[in-house]
Amino acid sequence: MTQDDVCFFRAWFEDYSKSYPAEDAEVEANLRYKREHSLRVRDYVLTIGQDLQLDTNHMFLAEVIGLLHDVGRFEQYAKYHTFKDHQSEDHAKLGLSVLERAKIFSGRVSELEKEIILTAIKNHNQRVINENVSGDTLMFCRLIRDADKLDIFEQVISFYENPLRTPHFAVEHNHEEENYSSEVIQGILSGKQISYTSVKTSVDIKLIRLSWLLDMTFPIALAIAKRKQYLERLRAFIPVTVDTLKVFQYIEAQMDN
């Protein structure tokens, strides 16, 4: 892959992400939020890549994966008016379909590079990375997962803190509920990544997001999460009980290890 190829992918993403009609203010806002999210994730990927001292071609690959990881979100929201995969379809798989139809890789990347890009996109939103993924491909999967989480943390917590700043943001905003599932609590305390199928309340969703801090691979990503105080800021919107205190303390201890 060359710098010209990366420029092509940047231009293609910009055109594609703006190609869906804004039916109303809510649709326009959420499609714009996803476009901006993709650009920020691209920047996080490059920040982590630089810290890892990746070579030029690996940095090109990292940027393309960052740009394209959520390409399925645009068709998903335009079609279903939701970003919830369980209410529509898996946005990573939808993204693979979009890229296959667009045929943007032909003549621009090698078969190995294409496989790395598609595998990273496919695995970026899964509870765990497929056990058969290894080598550089595994590294890129971990890279996009860390970068994606960093931006989701910032955007969701900022919305909780000031919902007027991002109107129509498609995220739960019920902070009155205090119920949570013991299954989620026990799963986190046992070090597991919890599936969204376990979610029964809005507190469950917040606890699962908090547990993402346990799934950070690269030290620079965890350092960014600490600097931005994601644990402290998110826990402010979770009711304090004996159970949730155990979760807060467990995650804090794991982050300090």
C-alpha positions, -999 to 999 in steps of 0.1 A, spaced: 0 0 0 13 35 -8 5 70 4 -16 75 -27 -37 45 -18 -43 59 17 -53 92 2 -78 73 -20 -93 56 10 -96 89 29 -114 105 -1 -137 74 -6 -146 73 31 -154 111 31 -177 107 0 -193 75 12 -200 87 47 -218 118 33 -237 99 7 -267 91 29 -296 116 28 -304 134 61 -341 127 64 -343 147 96 -322 164 123 -318 131 142 -306 111 113 -283 139 101 -268 142 136 -261 105 142 -246 100 107 -224 130 114 -214 117 148 -204 83 132 -183 101 106 -165 121 132 -161 90 154 -144 72 126 -119 101 121 -111 102 158 -106 65 160 -83 68 130 -63 93 150 -62 71 181 -50 42 160 -22 63 147 -13 75 182 -11 39 194 8 28 163 34 55 168 39 45 204 44 9 191 69 23 165 51 6 137 67 8 102 52 30 75 32 2 58 18 -9 91 8 27 98 -9 29 64 -29 -3 73 -37 10 107 -51 42 93 -73 24 68 -87 1 94 -94 31 117 -113 49 89 -133 19 77 -140 0 110 -175 15 113 -184 18 76 -214 -4 81 -229 21 106 -241 45 79 -263 19 61 -274 5 94 -287 38 108 -302 49 75 -320 16 72 -330 8 108 -327 42 126 -307 25 154 -270 16 161 -281 -14 182 -269 -45 164 -294 -68 182 -323 -47 169 -309 -45 133 -278 -64 122 -242 -68 130 -226 -35 118 -192 -51 113 -206 -77 90 -226 -51 73 -194 -31 68 -178 -60 51 -207 -62 28 -204 -25 20 -167 -28 12 -173 -59 -9 -199 -42 -30 -177 -10 -34 -147 -31 -45 -123 -4 -32 -94 -27 -25 -89 -40 -60 -55 -31 -73 -47 -10 -42 -38 -36 -15 -23 -71 -15 -45 -101 -6 -27 -103 28 -34 -66 35 -70 -70 25 -74 -100 48 -59 -80 77 -82 -51 71 -114 -72 68 -105 -94 98 -98 -64 120 -132 -48 110 -150 -81 115 -136 -85 150 -136 -49 162 -171 -52 178 -170 -88 190 -170 -97 227 -136 -114 221 -113 -118 191 -117 -150 172 -92 -175 186 -79 -184 152 -65 -149 146 -28 -145 152 4 -126 143 1 -91 128 -36 -96 121 -42 -101 159 -22 -70 166 -43 -49 143 -75 -64 158 -63 -53 192 -53 -19 179 -87 -10 165 -105 -24 195 -85 -2 219 -88 29 197 -126 24 192 -131 20 230 -112 52 237 -134 73 216 -167 56 226 -157 62 263 -152 99 256 -183 104 235 -207 85 258 -194 100 290 -194 135 275 -230 130 265 -239 119 301 -222 150 314 -237 174 290 -264 159 267 -272 193 251 -238 193 235 -246 164 212 -284 164 207 -300 133 192 -270 112 203 -282 76 200 -272 65 236 -293 57 266 -298 87 289 -317 72 318 -297 79 350 -326 74 374 -326 36 372 -308 18 400 -314 -18 392 -287 -40 377 -282 -77 369 -262 -99 393 -250 -118 361 -233 -87 349 -217 -80 383 -204 -115 387 -191 -116 351 -170 -85 355 -156 -97 389 -146 -129 373 -127 -111 346 -150 -119 317 -161 -97 288 -198 -95 291 -222 -99 262 -248 -73 255 -273 -101 255 -270 -100 293 -282 -64 295 -315 -59 313 -312 -23 325 -294 9 316 -271 4 346 -260 -30 331 -250 -11 299 -229 13 319 -212 -15 339 -204 -34 307 -188 -2 292 -169 3 324 -155 -33 321 -140 -24 287 -112 -9 308 -102 -45 315 -99 -53 278 -73 -26 269 -42 -42 253 -17 -15 248 -2 6 276 -6 39 258 -43 32 254 -47 25 291 -26 56 299 -50 77 278 -80 62 296 -64 70 330 -55 105 319 -91 112 307 -104 97 340 -129 74 322 -133 52 353 -141 81 376 -163 99 352 -184 69 342 -188 56 377 -205 90 386 -235 78 366 -237 43 383 -255 38 416 -232 31 445 -240 -2 462 -219 -30 478 -219 -48 444 -209 -18 423 -182 -8 447 -167 -42 443 -167 -36 405 -151 -1 408 -124 -14 431 -117 -45 410 -114 -25 378 -92 1 395 -69 -26 409 -66 -43 375 -58 -10 358 -30 -4 383 -14 -38 378 
